[in-house]
Amino acid sequence: MGLRFKYNIALLLTCLVGIAAASGVSYLVVQKSAVREIHQAIDLIRANAIAVRSYTVSNITPALSDDSDILFFPETVAAFSAQSVFQGFKKMFPEFSYKEAALNPTNPDNLANEMETGLIEQLRADPKLEQISTVVENDGNRYLTVAFPLTIKQEGCLMCHSTPEAAPPAMVDLYGPNHGFGWQLGETIGAQIISAPMSIADRRAEETGLILIAGFTLLFFLIFIVSNVLLGRIVLRPVRRMSDVAEKVSMGDFSVPEYRKPGKDEISSLSHSFNRLRRSLERAMSMIDV
C-alpha cells in the first residue's frame, strides 16, 4: 500500500466526515431559521386578522345593526370577517390555515376540534399566556400551530352572546338559541389558530443541505487534485529518485549521479544528507579496496 494511496484514503475519510458534519449542522441551522420565518408570517396573518376584526367592530357592525331584527348579516361578525378576508390573503400564504375556533360558537363551523379544544383550555387556564406554539401531527404530516387567545374585552360582544333573548332575533333565527350564548366579560372563549406545514422548513433545509453538499464535494475534488499534484512533485518524486539511487548504490554501483532536490524543505535536506552518506560510503569502500 503506497504512500499516495494511504494519503488519499485519509483525505477521503476526512472529507466525508466533514461534509456529513457540515450538512447536519447546516440542516439544523437553516430549519430553525425557516421556523422563525414561519412564525413571522403567522404574526403577519394575525396582525391582519386583528385589523379586520377591529374595523368590523368599529365600522361594519354599527352600520348594519339597525336591520338586525329583520336580517342578520354575517359580515357584522368579527370572526366571519377575519376568516373571510384571510381567504383572499391566503394567496400570499397558500400553505397556511387560519381559524377562529371557539368552545361554544354561534356558527357550528367555528366549533373547536379536539386539538384546538386542548389549546383553548390551556389559554383559559393561564390568562397570562399570550400564545401557545406547538407542532401537531395530522395524517402523517407535521404542522407548526400557534394559538392566540380570543378574550371578551368589550361589553358590546355580549349583546349577541349573553342570552338568546338579548341577541338580535335574526341571528337567533339563523343559528338557533342553543349555542353561542353564556359568554362572560373577560372570558377566553376561543383562539385564533394559525397553522403551517413543517415541510416548508424541512424543504428549505434539505435544499440548502444539497447545495452545501454539492459545494463541499466540488471543493473536495479541487483539494484532492491540488494536494495529489503537490504530493507527487514535492514528496513522492524526490523520494522515488533517492530510492532508485540508494538501490543502485547498495548494489555497489557508484556511477549513478547524485540527486540534489532544490529548495530548503525537509526533502531537500534529506537529499543532501543522503549524498553525504553516499560519499562517505564510497570513500570507505575505496579504502577497503586498497
N, C-alpha and C positions, 0 to 999 in steps of 0.2 A: 504494500500500500504506500504510494508515493506521497511526498510532502504536499503537492498540489491537491491531490485527492482529499487528504486529511483536512487541509485548509478549507476547501470548498464545502466539505460536509459540515464543518464547524460554522462556516459562514451561512450556509443554507438553514441550519437549525436555528441559529441566532435570528436570522431574518424572519423565519416563520413564527417564532415566539414573539418577536417584536411586532409583526403585523397583527397577530391574533390579539395581543395585549392592547395595542393602539386601537384596533377595531372595536374591541369590547368596551374600552373606556369612552371612545367617541360615541358609541351607540347609547350609552347611559347619559352622557352629557347632552347629546342632541335630543334625546327623548325628553329629558327634563325641560330643556328649552322649549320644545314643542308643546309640552303640557302647560307651561307658563303662557304661551301664546293662545292656547285654547281657553285658559282662564281669562285672558284679556278680552277675547272675543265674547265670552259669556258675560263679562262685566258690561261690554258694549250693548249686547242684546238686552240685558236687564235695564240699563240706563234708558234705552229706547222705550221699553215697556213701561217704566215708571213715568216717563214723559207723556206717553199716550194716556195712561191712567189719570194723571193729573189734569191733562187737557179735557178728558172726557168728563171728569167730575166737576171741573170749573166752568165748562162751556157747553158741552153737549147735553148733559143731564138737565141743567136748568132750562135750556131752550126747548126741550121736548117734554118736560114734566107736566105741562098743562093738559096734555092729551092722555095722560096715563090712566085715567078712569075708563077710557074707551079703547085705546090702543096701547100696546106695550112695544116699545122699540128696543131690541137687544143692544142697539148702539149706545144706549144710555148707561149700559153696564160696563164698568171699567175693565173687568176681566175679559168680556167679549171683545171690546175694542183692542185691548193689548194683544190678544191672541189672533185677532183678525189682521191687524197691522203686521204682525210677525210673518204671516204667510207671504206678504209682499217683501218684507225684509229678508225672508229666507233665501232669496236669490243670491244674496251675498254669503250666506252660510247654509248651503244646501244640505249639509250633513248634520246640522244642529236641530234640536227639537225644543219647543217651549210649551209649557203647560202651567196653568194656574189651577193646581189641584186643591180640593177642599174636602174636609171630612163630612160636611153637611151642606153641599152646594145646592143652589137653586136649580141650576141646569145639571141633569144627571151626567152629561158628557164630561163635567169637571170633577166627577167623583174620583177620589184618590184610590189607586190600586194598593196592593199590599206593601210594595216597596215604598211608594210615596207616603202611605199612612205612617210607616215607621219613621221616615224623615220628619214628617209634620209633628209626630209625637215627641221626638227629640227637641224640636224647636219650642214646642209648648212647655216642655219640662224645664227648659232653661231660657228664660226671656232675654238673657244677655247674649245669647248666640245670634250673631248676625248672618251666619251662613253655615251650611254643612257641605263639605266636599267629600265625595266618595267615588269609588269605582264599582260599578254594578255589572254583573254578568247576566246576559239575557240571550237565549237561543245560541249559546256558544260564543257570543261576542261580548266584548268589554266596553263599557261606556263610562266616561267621566261625567258624573252627575253632581250638580251643585243646586242646593235648595236654599231659598231665601224666604224668611217668614212673611206671611201676609197677616198683619195685625190690624184689628179695627181701631183706628185712631180718631175717627170723626163720627159724631152722632148722626150725621146725615146718612151714613150707611145703614143705621138701624131703622130708618124709615121703611126700608124694603125687607129687612131681615129680622126684625124683633118678633112680630107676631103676624099671622095671616090677616088679621083684621086691620092692622096698621099699614100693610103693604098695598101698593096700587092694585085695584081689582083686576085690571087687565093682565098683570103679571101673575096673579093667583090663578086666573082662568087658564093661562098658558101653561104654567108649570105645576099647578096644584098646590094645596096647602100643607103637604106632608113633609116637605124638605126645604131647606134653605132658610129656616127660621130658628129663633132662640139664640142668636148671636149676642155676645156681650161686648161692651166697650172695653178695649184693652185686651181682648181675647185674640190669640193666634188661631185663625180658623182654617188656614191652609198654607200653601207655599208656592212661590214661583220656582218651578223646577225646570232647569235647563240642562240638556244632555248633549254630549258629542262623543262619537266613537273613538276609542283609544287607538284605533287603527290609523288615525290621522298622524298621531305621534310616532307610532311604530313604523309607518310607511316612510316618514321623513328620516327617522333614524336609520332604517335599512338603506335608503338611497344614499345617505351620507356615508354609511359604512362601506357600501360598494365603491363609492368614489375614492374613499380613503384606501381601501384595499388595492384598487387599481393604481393609485398614485404610489403607494409603497412598493407594489410589485415592480412598477417601472423603475423606481429608484433602486430596488434590489438588483435588477438586471444591469443597470449602469454601474453600480458598485462592484458587481460580480465581474463585469468585463474589465473595468479600470484596474481593480485590485489584482486580477489574474495577469494582466499585461505587466503591471509593476512587479508582481511577484516573480514573473519569468525573467524580466530584464535585470532586476536588482538582486535577486537571491538565487533562483534556480539555475540560470545560465552560468553565472560565475562559479557556483558550487559544482555544477556538472563539469566545467572546464578544469577546475582544480582536481576533481575526482579522476578525470582522464589522465591528467599529468601525474598524479600520485600513483595511479595504477601502473603506468609505464616505468616510473622511477623505481617502484617497488620490485619490478622485474629486472632492474639493472640498466635500463635504457636512460642514460643521462643526456642523450642528444635532443630530446624534446625541449623546445624553448620554454623559458619561464613564462608564467601567466601573471600579469600585473593588472588588477582591476583598478581603473581610475577612480578617484574620489577619496573621501575621508571617512566613509562609513565603516561599520564593523566588518563587512565582507571584504572591503579593500584592505583593512588592517590584517585580516586573516590571510589574504593572498600574499602580502608582504612577509608575514611570519612564515608562511609555508615555503616561500622562496628561500628565506634564510636557512630554514631547516634542510631544504634540499641541497643548498651549497655546502652546509656543514656535513651532510651525509656523503656528498660527492667527495669532499676532501678526506673524509675518514676512509672511504673506500679506496682512494688513490694511495693513501699511506699504507693500507694493508697490502695492496698490490706490490708496492716497493719492498 
